[in-house]
């Protein structure tokens, strides 16, 4: 199958041809025709398989074919909601690229920056709006945004958007969105509880699942290093001693941990920057740009930024801390091995994180290879468990027992800050 066989209009075909696209990925090949039919859809595919193009391209075509577009004042016809600023920007760039030869206008809004330029763009008129929940609801409350003309509604990274962190925001949006609309949910993971929840929003949706839910790309070589917690930093420095690792994305569980790793790496003459929710939007974009152009060798991130980092040919991802939510592992290592390229995912696992590793292996249905030949093998097999600082899903930390209830605490506030 080729993109030409999908019946795309000339302006869109011209744009994707310019980008060098010839054959759609599996998610694109299955989703685009269904969306063009006006169907509600749940799309599940591995990270890096082209989900953004799978919904952006048909949306552009549907809106371009709407003849009323050119006869009336521009109104927001499509709303795309996504959890992070970085992902919103990435989606906005893709829409601009694929829609370069159409007469459609789009803009991106997110929090953490002054709203003046965003409001100006909205008042000039847009057809497609990409937004994070916090800023979207804020501008709606200010009567700057109206959703009454929405005909297409997209939840990107729907598993995160619909879990306990964002469900109240989504319900507020659904209350004001038109009843008659096309709704699209896309994500790399779609746990059964989220599918059940989406059933109350989508109308007779078609499900496009081109790879097993929560699977990882076969092109990613995954390995784990068992190491004592206090030896993780020396091990990271040892691993980064390999000069062939010219661009490395490192994940920590907390924002403080990310900053600490960067500080130690810099002391060891390793060029590194951190990206997380406590950084300003300008600082985050600068760090990401430096990483993309290889000015910065190591980018240290928390899970909140995992889904918005799209770097061409990124070969190495290192989990300095294993995530305590197994789905986060899929999104983390999905930053490498994208679009069929090879990638390597290294994970450092201390004794207390072995339970996280078991959960991850169960989720991905794969036993991760163990690297025994390293200078800092795990010695303390059974560390004494004392009340200590515990980290929840989003990188916030607090005192308390390690239980599922505590891990969910304060999730919403972290996403709000990042959006």
C-alpha positions in Angstrom: 0.0 0.0 0.0 1.1 3.6 -0.7 -0.1 6.9 0.5 -1.4 7.5 -3.0 -3.7 4.6 -2.7 -5.4 6.2 0.3 -7.2 8.7 -1.9 -5.6 11.8 -0.3 -6.2 15.2 -1.8 -3.4 16.9 -3.8 -2.3 19.5 -1.2 -1.8 16.8 1.4 -0.2 14.3 -1.0 2.2 17.1 -2.1 3.2 17.8 1.5 3.9 14.2 2.5 5.7 13.5 -0.7 8.0 16.4 0.1 8.7 14.8 3.5 9.7 11.6 1.7 6.7 9.6 2.8 5.8 6.8 0.3 4.3 4.0 2.3 2.1 4.4 5.4 3.0 2.6 8.6 0.5 -0.1 9.7 -1.3 2.2 12.1 -1.6 4.8 9.4 -2.7 2.3 6.7 -5.5 1.0 9.0 -6.6 4.2 10.8 -6.6 6.8 7.9 -9.3 5.1 5.8 -11.6 4.6 8.9 -11.2 8.2 10.0 -11.9 9.5 6.5 -15.2 7.5 6.8 -16.1 9.6 9.8 -15.8 6.7 12.3 -14.9 7.1 15.9 -11.7 5.2 16.6 -9.4 3.8 19.2 -5.9 3.5 17.9 -3.2 1.4 19.7 0.3 1.1 18.4 3.9 1.2 19.7 5.5 4.5 20.3 7.3 5.7 17.2 5.0 4.1 14.6 3.4 7.2 13.3 0.3 7.7 15.4 0.4 11.5 15.0 0.3 11.3 11.2 -2.4 8.6 11.5 -4.9 11.1 12.8 -3.4 14.4 11.5 -3.5 13.5 7.8 -7.2 12.4 7.7 -8.3 15.3 9.9 -6.6 17.8 7.5 -8.4 16.1 4.6 -11.8 16.1 6.3 -11.6 19.8 7.2 -10.2 20.7 3.7 -13.3 19.1 2.2 -15.6 21.1 4.4 -16.7 23.8 1.9 -18.2 26.0 4.7 -14.6 26.5 5.8 -14.0 29.2 3.2 -17.4 30.8 3.5 -17.7 31.7 7.1 -15.5 33.2 9.8 -12.9 30.7 11.0 -14.0 28.6 14.0 -12.2 25.8 15.8 -13.4 22.6 14.1 -10.9 20.2 15.5 -9.6 19.9 19.1 -6.6 17.8 19.9 -5.9 17.4 23.6 -2.6 15.9 24.8 -0.9 15.7 28.3 2.4 17.6 27.9 3.7 20.8 26.3 6.4 19.0 24.3 3.9 16.6 22.8 1.5 19.4 21.9 4.3 21.3 20.2 5.3 18.1 18.3 1.8 17.5 17.1 1.4 21.2 16.1 4.6 20.9 14.0 3.3 17.8 12.3 0.0 19.4 11.4 1.8 22.4 10.0 4.0 20.2 7.9 1.2 17.9 6.5 -1.2 20.9 6.0 1.4 23.2 4.4 -0.5 23.4 1.1 -4.0 23.6 2.5 -5.8 26.8 3.6 -6.2 25.5 7.1 -4.8 27.2 10.1 -3.7 25.6 13.4 -2.2 26.7 16.7 -0.9 25.2 19.9 -1.7 26.4 23.4 -0.1 25.3 26.7 0.6 26.6 30.1 3.8 27.8 31.7 4.2 30.8 29.3 2.4 34.1 28.8 -0.9 33.7 27.0 -0.7 36.8 24.9 0.6 35.3 21.7 -1.7 32.3 22.0 -4.7 34.5 22.5 -3.7 36.6 19.5 -3.5 33.5 17.3 -6.9 32.3 18.5 -8.5 35.6 17.8 -7.1 35.6 14.3 -9.0 32.4 13.7 -7.9 28.8 13.7 -9.4 25.5 12.3 -7.3 23.1 14.4 -6.4 23.6 18.1 -3.8 21.5 19.9 -3.9 22.0 23.6 -2.9 20.8 27.1 -5.8 20.6 29.5 -4.8 23.4 32.0 -4.4 26.2 29.5 -7.4 25.0 27.5 -9.8 25.2 30.4 -8.3 28.5 31.6 -8.9 30.2 28.2 -12.4 28.6 28.1 -13.1 30.2 31.5 -11.9 33.5 30.1 -14.4 33.1 27.2 -11.6 33.3 24.7 -12.2 29.7 23.4 -15.5 28.3 22.3 -15.9 24.6 21.4 -19.4 24.8 19.9 -18.2 24.3 16.4 -16.0 21.2 17.1 -16.6 18.4 14.7 -13.5 16.3 15.5 -12.2 15.6 19.0 -8.8 13.8 19.6 -7.4 12.5 22.8 -3.7 11.8 22.3 -2.0 9.5 24.8 -5.5 8.6 25.9 -4.4 6.3 28.7 -2.8 9.2 30.6 -5.5 11.6 29.6 -8.3 9.4 30.9 -6.8 8.1 34.1 -7.4 9.6 37.5 -5.1 12.5 36.8 -7.2 14.0 34.0 -10.6 12.4 34.1 -12.2 15.5 35.8 -10.8 17.8 33.1 -12.0 15.5 30.3 -15.5 15.4 31.8 -15.5 19.3 31.8 -14.6 19.3 28.1 -17.1 16.6 27.2 -19.8 18.7 28.9 -19.4 21.5 26.5 -18.3 19.7 23.3 -21.1 19.2 20.7 -22.9 15.8 21.0 -22.4 15.2 17.3 -18.7 14.9 16.6 -16.1 12.4 15.6 -13.9 11.2 18.5 -10.5 9.6 18.2 -8.4 8.1 21.0 -4.7 7.3 20.3 -2.1 5.8 22.6 0.8 3.3 22.8 -0.9 1.6 25.8 -4.6 1.1 26.4 -5.3 -0.9 29.6 -8.7 -2.6 29.9 -10.1 -0.1 32.5 -9.4 2.8 30.1 -11.0 1.0 27.2 -14.1 0.5 29.4 -14.1 4.2 30.3 -13.8 5.2 26.6 -16.8 3.2 25.8 -19.0 5.8 27.4 -17.5 8.5 25.2 -16.9 6.9 21.8 -19.9 5.9 19.6 -19.5 2.5 18.0 -15.8 2.9 17.6 -13.6 0.9 15.3 -10.5 -0.4 17.2 -7.2 -0.4 15.3 -4.5 -2.3 17.1 -1.6 -3.1 14.9 0.7 -4.4 17.6 0.0 -5.9 21.0 -1.0 -3.3 23.6 2.0 -2.3 25.7 4.5 -4.1 23.5 7.9 -2.8 22.7 9.5 -2.6 19.3 11.6 -5.6 18.3 14.3 -3.3 17.1 15.1 -2.2 20.7 17.8 -4.3 22.4 16.8 -4.3 26.1 19.1 -5.1 29.0 19.2 -4.7 32.8 22.1 -4.1 35.2 21.5 -5.2 38.8 23.3 -2.6 40.9 23.2 -1.2 44.5 21.3 2.1 44.6 24.4 4.1 45.8 26.4 2.7 42.9 24.0 3.7 40.1 25.9 7.0 39.5 29.3 5.4 39.2 27.8 2.8 36.9 26.2 5.6 34.7 29.6 7.3 34.4 31.2 4.0 33.5 28.6 3.3 30.8 28.9 6.8 29.4 32.6 6.3 29.1 31.8 4.6 25.8 32.4 7.5 23.4 30.2 5.8 20.7 27.2 6.8 22.9 27.0 10.3 21.4 23.4 10.9 22.3 21.8 9.4 25.4 18.4 9.9 27.0 18.4 9.1 30.7 15.3 8.7 32.8 14.9 9.3 36.6 11.9 8.9 38.7 12.0 12.3 40.3 12.7 15.9 39.2 15.3 16.3 42.1 16.9 13.1 40.9 17.2 14.4 37.4 18.9 17.6 38.5 21.2 15.6 40.8 22.3 13.3 37.9 23.0 16.3 35.7 25.1 18.0 38.4 27.3 14.9 38.9 27.7 14.3 35.2 28.8 17.8 34.6 31.4 17.4 37.4 32.7 14.5 35.4 33.0 16.5 32.2 29.9 14.9 30.6 27.7 17.5 28.9 24.2 17.1 30.3 20.9 18.9 30.8 17.6 18.1 32.6 14.1 18.4 31.4 11.1 18.1 33.7 8.0 19.9 35.0 9.8 22.3 37.3 11.8 23.8 34.3 10.3 26.8 32.5 8.9 26.2 29.0 11.9 28.1 27.5 14.4 26.0 29.4 12.7 22.8 28.4 12.6 23.7 24.8 16.2 24.9 24.9 17.4 21.7 26.5 15.5 19.6 23.9 16.8 21.6 21.0 20.4 21.3 22.3 19.9 17.5 22.6 18.4 17.2 19.1 21.3 19.1 17.5 23.8 17.1 19.7 25.1 20.2 21.5 24.1 18.3 24.6 25.2 14.7 24.8 23.0 13.5 27.7 19.4 14.6 28.4 18.0 13.6 31.8 14.2 13.5 31.9 11.3 12.4 34.1 8.3 10.5 32.9 6.3 13.6 32.5 8.5 14.5 29.5 8.8 11.0 28.1 6.0 11.3 25.5 7.0 14.6 24.1 10.6 13.7 23.2 10.9 12.8 19.6 14.5 12.7 18.4 15.6 11.3 15.1 17.9 8.3 15.3 18.2 8.3 19.1 20.0 5.1 19.8 20.3 4.9 23.6 17.9 5.2 26.5 19.0 4.5 30.0 16.6 4.0 32.9 18.6 5.3 35.8 15.6 4.5 38.0 13.1 1.9 36.9 9.6 3.3 36.7 7.1 2.1 39.3 4.4 2.2 36.6 5.2 -0.5 34.0 3.5 1.3 31.1 5.9 4.2 31.7 8.7 1.8 30.7 7.1 1.3 27.3 6.9 5.0 26.7 10.5 5.6 27.9 12.3 3.1 25.8 10.0 4.0 22.9 12.0 7.1 22.4 14.5 4.9 20.6 14.0 2.2 17.9 11.6 4.5 16.2 10.3 4.0 12.6 12.1 0.7 12.3 15.5 2.0 13.5 17.7 0.0 16.0 17.9 1.1 19.6 19.3 0.1 22.9 17.5 0.4 26.3 19.6 0.0 29.4 18.0 -0.2 32.9 19.6 0.0 36.3 17.8 -2.1 38.9 18.5 -2.1 42.6 17.1 -4.6 45.1 14.0 -2.6 45.9 13.2 -2.2 42.2 13.1 -5.9 41.4 9.3 -5.9 41.8 9.1 -3.1 39.2 11.2 -5.2 36.8 8.9 -8.2 37.3 5.8 -6.0 36.5 7.5 -4.6 33.4 8.4 -8.0 32.1 4.9 -9.3 32.7 3.5 -6.3 30.8 5.8 -6.6 27.8 5.7 -10.4 27.8 9.5 -10.5 27.6 12.4 -11.4 29.8 14.9 -8.5 29.8 18.5 -9.7 29.3 20.8 -9.3 32.3 24.3 -7.8 32.0 26.5 -9.5 34.6 29.9 -8.2 33.4 30.0 -4.7 34.9 32.1 -3.3 37.8 29.3 -2.6 40.2 27.3 -5.8 40.7 24.5 -5.9 43.2 25.7 -6.8 46.7 22.9 -5.8 49.0 20.2 -8.3 48.0 17.8 -7.5 50.8 18.1 -3.8 51.9 16.4 -2.9 55.1 13.1 -1.3 54.3 12.5 1.8 56.5 10.0 4.6 56.2 11.5 6.8 53.5 10.7 9.2 50.7 8.5 7.5 48.2 7.8 8.6 44.7 4.5 8.5 42.9 3.7 8.0 39.1 4.6 11.5 38.1 7.8 12.2 40.0 6.3 14.0 43.0 7.8 12.7 46.3 6.4 12.5 49.8 6.8 10.6 53.1 4.8 7.4 53.6 4.4 3.7 52.9 4.9 2.2 49.5 1.3 1.4 48.4 -0.8 2.0 45.4 -2.9 4.7 47.0 0.2 6.8 47.8 1.6 6.3 44.3 -1.5 8.0 42.9 -1.4 11.0 45.3 -0.8 14.4 43.7 -0.7 13.1 40.1 -3.1 15.7 38.8 -1.1 18.6 40.2 2.1 17.4 38.4 0.4 17.2 35.0 -1.3 20.6 35.7 2.1 22.2 36.3 3.6 20.6 33.2 0.7 21.6 31.0 
